[in-house]
Amino acid sequence: MVAPARRASRTHADRLALALELLADPAFDALITGSSPFAELPDVLARLNDGTLPALCHLITYQESDACSA
């Protein structure tokens, strides 16, 4: 949450736009240490938890085939 003293300085939209702009910096790509499809998430979480999958920031991808049908 944004500190009360800072809330009036930017709107929610302004903060979101700034966050997205900062995330576009290619330097952040160096933090991503791997990726896995959503379907493998239970295994990935178990491996992250037990240390067999060392990762700084592991990306979970969402494919069309990963979507649940309702």
Phi and psi restraints in degrees (range 20) as a CNS / XPLOR table:
assign (resid 1 and name C) (resid 2 and name N)
       (resid 2 and name CA) (resid 2 and name C) 1.0 -77.2 20.0 2
assign (resid 2 and name N) (resid 2 and name CA)
       (resid 2 and name C) (resid 3 and name N) 1.0 136.7 20.0 2
assign (resid 2 and name C) (resid 3 and name N)
       (resid 3 and name CA) (resid 3 and name C) 1.0 -56.8 20.0 2
assign (resid 3 and name N) (resid 3 and name CA)
       (resid 3 and name C) (resid 4 and name N) 1.0 141.4 20.0 2
assign (resid 3 and name C) (resid 4 and name N)
       (resid 4 and name CA) (resid 4 and name C) 1.0 -53.2 20.0 2
assign (resid 4 and name N) (resid 4 and name CA)
       (resid 4 and name C) (resid 5 and name N) 1.0 -38.0 20.0 2
assign (resid 4 and name C) (resid 5 and name N)
       (resid 5 and name CA) (resid 5 and name C) 1.0 -68.2 20.0 2
assign (resid 5 and name N) (resid 5 and name CA)
       (resid 5 and name C) (resid 6 and name N) 1.0 -20.4 20.0 2
assign (resid 5 and name C) (resid 6 and name N)
       (resid 6 and name CA) (resid 6 and name C) 1.0 -102.4 20.0 2
assign (resid 6 and name N) (resid 6 and name CA)
       (resid 6 and name C) (resid 7 and name N) 1.0 -10.6 20.0 2
assign (resid 6 and name C) (resid 7 and name N)
       (resid 7 and name CA) (resid 7 and name C) 1.0 -60.2 20.0 2
assign (resid 7 and name N) (resid 7 and name CA)
       (resid 7 and name C) (resid 8 and name N) 1.0 -36.0 20.0 2
assign (resid 7 and name C) (resid 8 and name N)
       (resid 8 and name CA) (resid 8 and name C) 1.0 -79.1 20.0 2
assign (resid 8 and name N) (resid 8 and name CA)
       (resid 8 and name C) (resid 9 and name N) 1.0 -11.6 20.0 2
assign (resid 8 and name C) (resid 9 and name N)
       (resid 9 and name CA) (resid 9 and name C) 1.0 -75.5 20.0 2
assign (resid 9 and name N) (resid 9 and name CA)
       (resid 9 and name C) (resid 10 and name N) 1.0 -26.6 20.0 2
assign (resid 9 and name C) (resid 10 and name N)
       (resid 10 and name CA) (resid 10 and name C) 1.0 -145.3 20.0 2
assign (resid 10 and name N) (resid 10 and name CA)
       (resid 10 and name C) (resid 11 and name N) 1.0 148.5 20.0 2
assign (resid 10 and name C) (resid 11 and name N)
       (resid 11 and name CA) (resid 11 and name C) 1.0 -81.3 20.0 2
assign (resid 11 and name N) (resid 11 and name CA)
       (resid 11 and name C) (resid 12 and name N) 1.0 168.3 20.0 2
assign (resid 11 and name C) (resid 12 and name N)
       (resid 12 and name CA) (resid 12 and name C) 1.0 -57.0 20.0 2
assign (resid 12 and name N) (resid 12 and name CA)
       (resid 12 and name C) (resid 13 and name N) 1.0 -43.5 20.0 2
assign (resid 12 and name C) (resid 13 and name N)
       (resid 13 and name CA) (resid 13 and name C) 1.0 -62.6 20.0 2
assign (resid 13 and name N) (resid 13 and name CA)
       (resid 13 and name C) (resid 14 and name N) 1.0 -40.0 20.0 2
assign (resid 13 and name C) (resid 14 and name N)
       (resid 14 and name CA) (resid 14 and name C) 1.0 -62.5 20.0 2
assign (resid 14 and name N) (resid 14 and name CA)
       (resid 14 and name C) (resid 15 and name N) 1.0 -44.2 20.0 2
assign (resid 14 and name C) (resid 15 and name N)
       (resid 15 and name CA) (resid 15 and name C) 1.0 -64.9 20.0 2
assign (resid 15 and name N) (resid 15 and name CA)
       (resid 15 and name C) (resid 16 and name N) 1.0 -40.6 20.0 2
assign (resid 15 and name C) (resid 16 and name N)
       (resid 16 and name CA) (resid 16 and name C) 1.0 -64.3 20.0 2
assign (resid 16 and name N) (resid 16 and name CA)
       (resid 16 and name C) (resid 17 and name N) 1.0 -45.5 20.0 2
assign (resid 16 and name C) (resid 17 and name N)
       (resid 17 and name CA) (resid 17 and name C) 1.0 -60.7 20.0 2
assign (resid 17 and name N) (resid 17 and name CA)
       (resid 17 and name C) (resid 18 and name N) 1.0 -42.0 20.0 2
assign (resid 17 and name C) (resid 18 and name N)
       (resid 18 and name CA) (resid 18 and name C) 1.0 -65.2 20.0 2
assign (resid 18 and name N) (resid 18 and name CA)
       (resid 18 and name C) (resid 19 and name N) 1.0 -43.2 20.0 2
assign (resid 18 and name C) (resid 19 and name N)
       (resid 19 and name CA) (resid 19 and name C) 1.0 -60.4 20.0 2
assign (resid 19 and name N) (resid 19 and name CA)
       (resid 19 and name C) (resid 20 and name N) 1.0 -44.6 20.0 2
assign (resid 19 and name C) (resid 20 and name N)
       (resid 20 and name CA) (resid 20 and name C) 1.0 -66.1 20.0 2
assign (resid 20 and name N) (resid 20 and name CA)
       (resid 20 and name C) (resid 21 and name N) 1.0 -37.7 20.0 2
assign (resid 20 and name C) (resid 21 and name N)
       (resid 21 and name CA) (resid 21 and name C) 1.0 -63.5 20.0 2
assign (resid 21 and name N) (resid 21 and name CA)
       (resid 21 and name C) (resid 22 and name N) 1.0 -44.3 20.0 2
assign (resid 21 and name C) (resid 22 and name N)
       (resid 22 and name CA) (resid 22 and name C) 1.0 -66.7 20.0 2
assign (resid 22 and name N) (resid 22 and name CA)
       (resid 22 and name C) (resid 23 and name N) 1.0 -36.5 20.0 2
assign (resid 22 and name C) (resid 23 and name N)
       (resid 23 and name CA) (resid 23 and name C) 1.0 -69.8 20.0 2
assign (resid 23 and name N) (resid 23 and name CA)
       (resid 23 and name C) (resid 24 and name N) 1.0 -18.6 20.0 2
assign (resid 23 and name C) (resid 24 and name N)
       (resid 24 and name CA) (resid 24 and name C) 1.0 -74.0 20.0 2
assign (resid 24 and name N) (resid 24 and name CA)
       (resid 24 and name C) (resid 25 and name N) 1.0 -9.9 20.0 2
assign (resid 24 and name C) (resid 25 and name N)
       (resid 25 and name CA) (resid 25 and name C) 1.0 -64.5 20.0 2
assign (resid 25 and name N) (resid 25 and name CA)
       (resid 25 and name C) (resid 26 and name N) 1.0 124.0 20.0 2
assign (resid 25 and name C) (resid 26 and name N)
       (resid 26 and name CA) (resid 26 and name C) 1.0 -60.8 20.0 2
assign (resid 26 and name N) (resid 26 and name CA)
       (resid 26 and name C) (resid 27 and name N) 1.0 -18.0 20.0 2
assign (resid 26 and name C) (resid 27 and name N)
       (resid 27 and name CA) (resid 27 and name C) 1.0 -60.8 20.0 2
assign (resid 27 and name N) (resid 27 and name CA)
       (resid 27 and name C) (resid 28 and name N) 1.0 -29.8 20.0 2
assign (resid 27 and name C) (resid 28 and name N)
       (resid 28 and name CA) (resid 28 and name C) 1.0 -69.2 20.0 2
assign (resid 28 and name N) (resid 28 and name CA)
       (resid 28 and name C) (resid 29 and name N) 1.0 -22.2 20.0 2
assign (resid 28 and name C) (resid 29 and name N)
       (resid 29 and name CA) (resid 29 and name C) 1.0 -60.7 20.0 2
assign (resid 29 and name N) (resid 29 and name CA)
       (resid 29 and name C) (resid 30 and name N) 1.0 -28.2 20.0 2
assign (resid 29 and name C) (resid 30 and name N)
       (resid 30 and name CA) (resid 30 and name C) 1.0 -66.9 20.0 2
assign (resid 30 and name N) (resid 30 and name CA)
       (resid 30 and name C) (resid 31 and name N) 1.0 -20.7 20.0 2
assign (resid 30 and name C) (resid 31 and name N)
       (resid 31 and name CA) (resid 31 and name C) 1.0 -78.8 20.0 2
assign (resid 31 and name N) (resid 31 and name CA)
       (resid 31 and name C) (resid 32 and name N) 1.0 -21.7 20.0 2
assign (resid 31 and name C) (resid 32 and name N)
       (resid 32 and name CA) (resid 32 and name C) 1.0 -80.6 20.0 2
assign (resid 32 and name N) (resid 32 and name CA)
       (resid 32 and name C) (resid 33 and name N) 1.0 116.1 20.0 2
assign (resid 32 and name C) (resid 33 and name N)
       (resid 33 and name CA) (resid 33 and name C) 1.0 -102.2 20.0 2
assign (resid 33 and name N) (resid 33 and name CA)
       (resid 33 and name C) (resid 34 and name N) 1.0 -1.4 20.0 2
assign (resid 33 and name C) (resid 34 and name N)
       (resid 34 and name CA) (resid 34 and name C) 1.0 173.2 20.0 2
assign (resid 34 and name N) (resid 34 and name CA)
       (resid 34 and name C) (resid 35 and name N) 1.0 171.8 20.0 2
assign (resid 34 and name C) (resid 35 and name N)
       (resid 35 and name CA) (resid 35 and name C) 1.0 -147.2 20.0 2
assign (resid 35 and name N) (resid 35 and name CA)
       (resid 35 and name C) (resid 36 and name N) 1.0 153.8 20.0 2
assign (resid 35 and name C) (resid 36 and name N)
       (resid 36 and name CA) (resid 36 and name C) 1.0 -147.5 20.0 2
assign (resid 36 and name N) (resid 36 and name CA)
       (resid 36 and name C) (resid 37 and name N) 1.0 150.1 20.0 2
assign (resid 36 and name C) (resid 37 and name N)
       (resid 37 and name CA) (resid 37 and name C) 1.0 -72.1 20.0 2
assign (resid 37 and name N) (resid 37 and name CA)
       (resid 37 and name C) (resid 38 and name N) 1.0 153.7 20.0 2
assign (resid 37 and name C) (resid 38 and name N)
       (resid 38 and name CA) (resid 38 and name C) 1.0 -54.8 20.0 2
assign (resid 38 and name N) (resid 38 and name CA)
       (resid 38 and name C) (resid 39 and name N) 1.0 -35.1 20.0 2
assign (resid 38 and name C) (resid 39 and name N)
       (resid 39 and name CA) (resid 39 and name C) 1.0 -61.0 20.0 2
assign (resid 39 and name N) (resid 39 and name CA)
       (resid 39 and name C) (resid 40 and name N) 1.0 -23.9 20.0 2
assign (resid 39 and name C) (resid 40 and name N)
       (resid 40 and name CA) (resid 40 and name C) 1.0 -94.7 20.0 2
assign (resid 40 and name N) (resid 40 and name CA)
       (resid 40 and name C) (resid 41 and name N) 1.0 6.8 20.0 2
assign (resid 40 and name C) (resid 41 and name N)
       (resid 41 and name CA) (resid 41 and name C) 1.0 -55.9 20.0 2
assign (resid 41 and name N) (resid 41 and name CA)
       (resid 41 and name C) (resid 42 and name N) 1.0 -44.6 20.0 2
assign (resid 41 and name C) (resid 42 and name N)
       (resid 42 and name CA) (resid 42 and name C) 1.0 -57.7 20.0 2
assign (resid 42 and name N) (resid 42 and name CA)
       (resid 42 and name C) (resid 43 and name N) 1.0 -43.2 20.0 2
assign (resid 42 and name C) (resid 43 and name N)
       (resid 43 and name CA) (resid 43 and name C) 1.0 -67.2 20.0 2
assign (resid 43 and name N) (resid 43 and name CA)
       (resid 43 and name C) (resid 44 and name N) 1.0 -41.8 20.0 2
assign (resid 43 and name C) (resid 44 and name N)
       (resid 44 and name CA) (resid 44 and name C) 1.0 -61.6 20.0 2
assign (resid 44 and name N) (resid 44 and name CA)
       (resid 44 and name C) (resid 45 and name N) 1.0 -45.5 20.0 2
assign (resid 44 and name C) (resid 45 and name N)
       (resid 45 and name CA) (resid 45 and name C) 1.0 -63.1 20.0 2
assign (resid 45 and name N) (resid 45 and name CA)
       (resid 45 and name C) (resid 46 and name N) 1.0 -40.6 20.0 2
assign (resid 45 and name C) (resid 46 and name N)
       (resid 46 and name CA) (resid 46 and name C) 1.0 -63.0 20.0 2
assign (resid 46 and name N) (resid 46 and name CA)
       (resid 46 and name C) (resid 47 and name N) 1.0 -42.7 20.0 2
assign (resid 46 and name C) (resid 47 and name N)
       (resid 47 and name CA) (resid 47 and name C) 1.0 -69.4 20.0 2
assign (resid 47 and name N) (resid 47 and name CA)
       (resid 47 and name C) (resid 48 and name N) 1.0 -36.3 20.0 2
assign (resid 47 and name C) (resid 48 and name N)
       (resid 48 and name CA) (resid 48 and name C) 1.0 -64.5 20.0 2
assign (resid 48 and name N) (resid 48 and name CA)
       (resid 48 and name C) (resid 49 and name N) 1.0 -41.0 20.0 2
assign (resid 48 and name C) (resid 49 and name N)
       (resid 49 and name CA) (resid 49 and name C) 1.0 -66.1 20.0 2
assign (resid 49 and name N) (resid 49 and name CA)
       (resid 49 and name C) (resid 50 and name N) 1.0 -40.8 20.0 2
assign (resid 49 and name C) (resid 50 and name N)
       (resid 50 and name CA) (resid 50 and name C) 1.0 -89.4 20.0 2
assign (resid 50 and name N) (resid 50 and name CA)
       (resid 50 and name C) (resid 51 and name N) 1.0 -1.4 20.0 2
assign (resid 50 and name C) (resid 51 and name N)
       (resid 51 and name CA) (resid 51 and name C) 1.0 86.8 20.0 2
assign (resid 51 and name N) (resid 51 and name CA)
       (resid 51 and name C) (resid 52 and name N) 1.0 0.6 20.0 2
assign (resid 51 and name C) (resid 52 and name N)
       (resid 52 and name CA) (resid 52 and name C) 1.0 -77.6 20.0 2
assign (resid 52 and name N) (resid 52 and name CA)
       (resid 52 and name C) (resid 53 and name N) 1.0 -12.4 20.0 2
assign (resid 52 and name C) (resid 53 and name N)
       (resid 53 and name CA) (resid 53 and name C) 1.0 -121.3 20.0 2
assign (resid 53 and name N) (resid 53 and name CA)
       (resid 53 and name C) (resid 54 and name N) 1.0 88.7 20.0 2
assign (resid 53 and name C) (resid 54 and name N)
       (resid 54 and name CA) (resid 54 and name C) 1.0 -72.4 20.0 2
assign (resid 54 and name N) (resid 54 and name CA)
       (resid 54 and name C) (resid 55 and name N) 1.0 130.0 20.0 2
assign (resid 54 and name C) (resid 55 and name N)
       (resid 55 and name CA) (resid 55 and name C) 1.0 -154.3 20.0 2
assign (resid 55 and name N) (resid 55 and name CA)
       (resid 55 and name C) (resid 56 and name N) 1.0 142.5 20.0 2
assign (resid 55 and name C) (resid 56 and name N)
       (resid 56 and name CA) (resid 56 and name C) 1.0 -87.8 20.0 2
assign (resid 56 and name N) (resid 56 and name CA)
       (resid 56 and name C) (resid 57 and name N) 1.0 -49.2 20.0 2
assign (resid 56 and name C) (resid 57 and name N)
       (resid 57 and name CA) (resid 57 and name C) 1.0 -146.3 20.0 2
assign (resid 57 and name N) (resid 57 and name CA)
       (resid 57 and name C) (resid 58 and name N) 1.0 104.9 20.0 2
assign (resid 57 and name C) (resid 58 and name N)
       (resid 58 and name CA) (resid 58 and name C) 1.0 -97.6 20.0 2
assign (resid 58 and name N) (resid 58 and name CA)
       (resid 58 and name C) (resid 59 and name N) 1.0 126.1 20.0 2
assign (resid 58 and name C) (resid 59 and name N)
       (resid 59 and name CA) (resid 59 and name C) 1.0 -88.5 20.0 2
assign (resid 59 and name N) (resid 59 and name CA)
       (resid 59 and name C) (resid 60 and name N) 1.0 130.6 20.0 2
assign (resid 59 and name C) (resid 60 and name N)
       (resid 60 and name CA) (resid 60 and name C) 1.0 -104.2 20.0 2
assign (resid 60 and name N) (resid 60 and name CA)
       (resid 60 and name C) (resid 61 and name N) 1.0 123.1 20.0 2
assign (resid 60 and name C) (resid 61 and name N)
       (resid 61 and name CA) (resid 61 and name C) 1.0 -99.8 20.0 2
assign (resid 61 and name N) (resid 61 and name CA)
       (resid 61 and name C) (resid 62 and name N) 1.0 148.2 20.0 2
assign (resid 61 and name C) (resid 62 and name N)
       (resid 62 and name CA) (resid 62 and name C) 1.0 -116.3 20.0 2
assign (resid 62 and name N) (resid 62 and name CA)
       (resid 62 and name C) (resid 63 and name N) 1.0 112.9 20.0 2
assign (resid 62 and name C) (resid 63 and name N)
       (resid 63 and name CA) (resid 63 and name C) 1.0 -99.2 20.0 2
assign (resid 63 and name N) (resid 63 and name CA)
       (resid 63 and name C) (resid 64 and name N) 1.0 163.5 20.0 2
assign (resid 63 and name C) (resid 64 and name N)
       (resid 64 and name CA) (resid 64 and name C) 1.0 -57.2 20.0 2
assign (resid 64 and name N) (resid 64 and name CA)
       (resid 64 and name C) (resid 65 and name N) 1.0 -38.8 20.0 2
assign (resid 64 and name C) (resid 65 and name N)
       (resid 65 and name CA) (resid 65 and name C) 1.0 -72.4 20.0 2
assign (resid 65 and name N) (resid 65 and name CA)
       (resid 65 and name C) (resid 66 and name N) 1.0 -17.4 20.0 2
assign (resid 65 and name C) (resid 66 and name N)
       (resid 66 and name CA) (resid 66 and name C) 1.0 -79.6 20.0 2
assign (resid 66 and name N) (resid 66 and name CA)
       (resid 66 and name C) (resid 67 and name N) 1.0 -17.8 20.0 2
assign (resid 66 and name C) (resid 67 and name N)
       (resid 67 and name CA) (resid 67 and name C) 1.0 -66.6 20.0 2
assign (resid 67 and name N) (resid 67 and name CA)
       (resid 67 and name C) (resid 68 and name N) 1.0 141.5 20.0 2
assign (resid 67 and name C) (resid 68 and name N)
       (resid 68 and name CA) (resid 68 and name C) 1.0 -84.5 20.0 2
assign (resid 68 and name N) (resid 68 and name CA)
       (resid 68 and name C) (resid 69 and name N) 1.0 139.2 20.0 2
assign (resid 68 and name C) (resid 69 and name N)
       (resid 69 and name CA) (resid 69 and name C) 1.0 -91.6 20.0 2
assign (resid 69 and name N) (resid 69 and name CA)
       (resid 69 and name C) (resid 70 and name N) 1.0 136.2 20.0 2
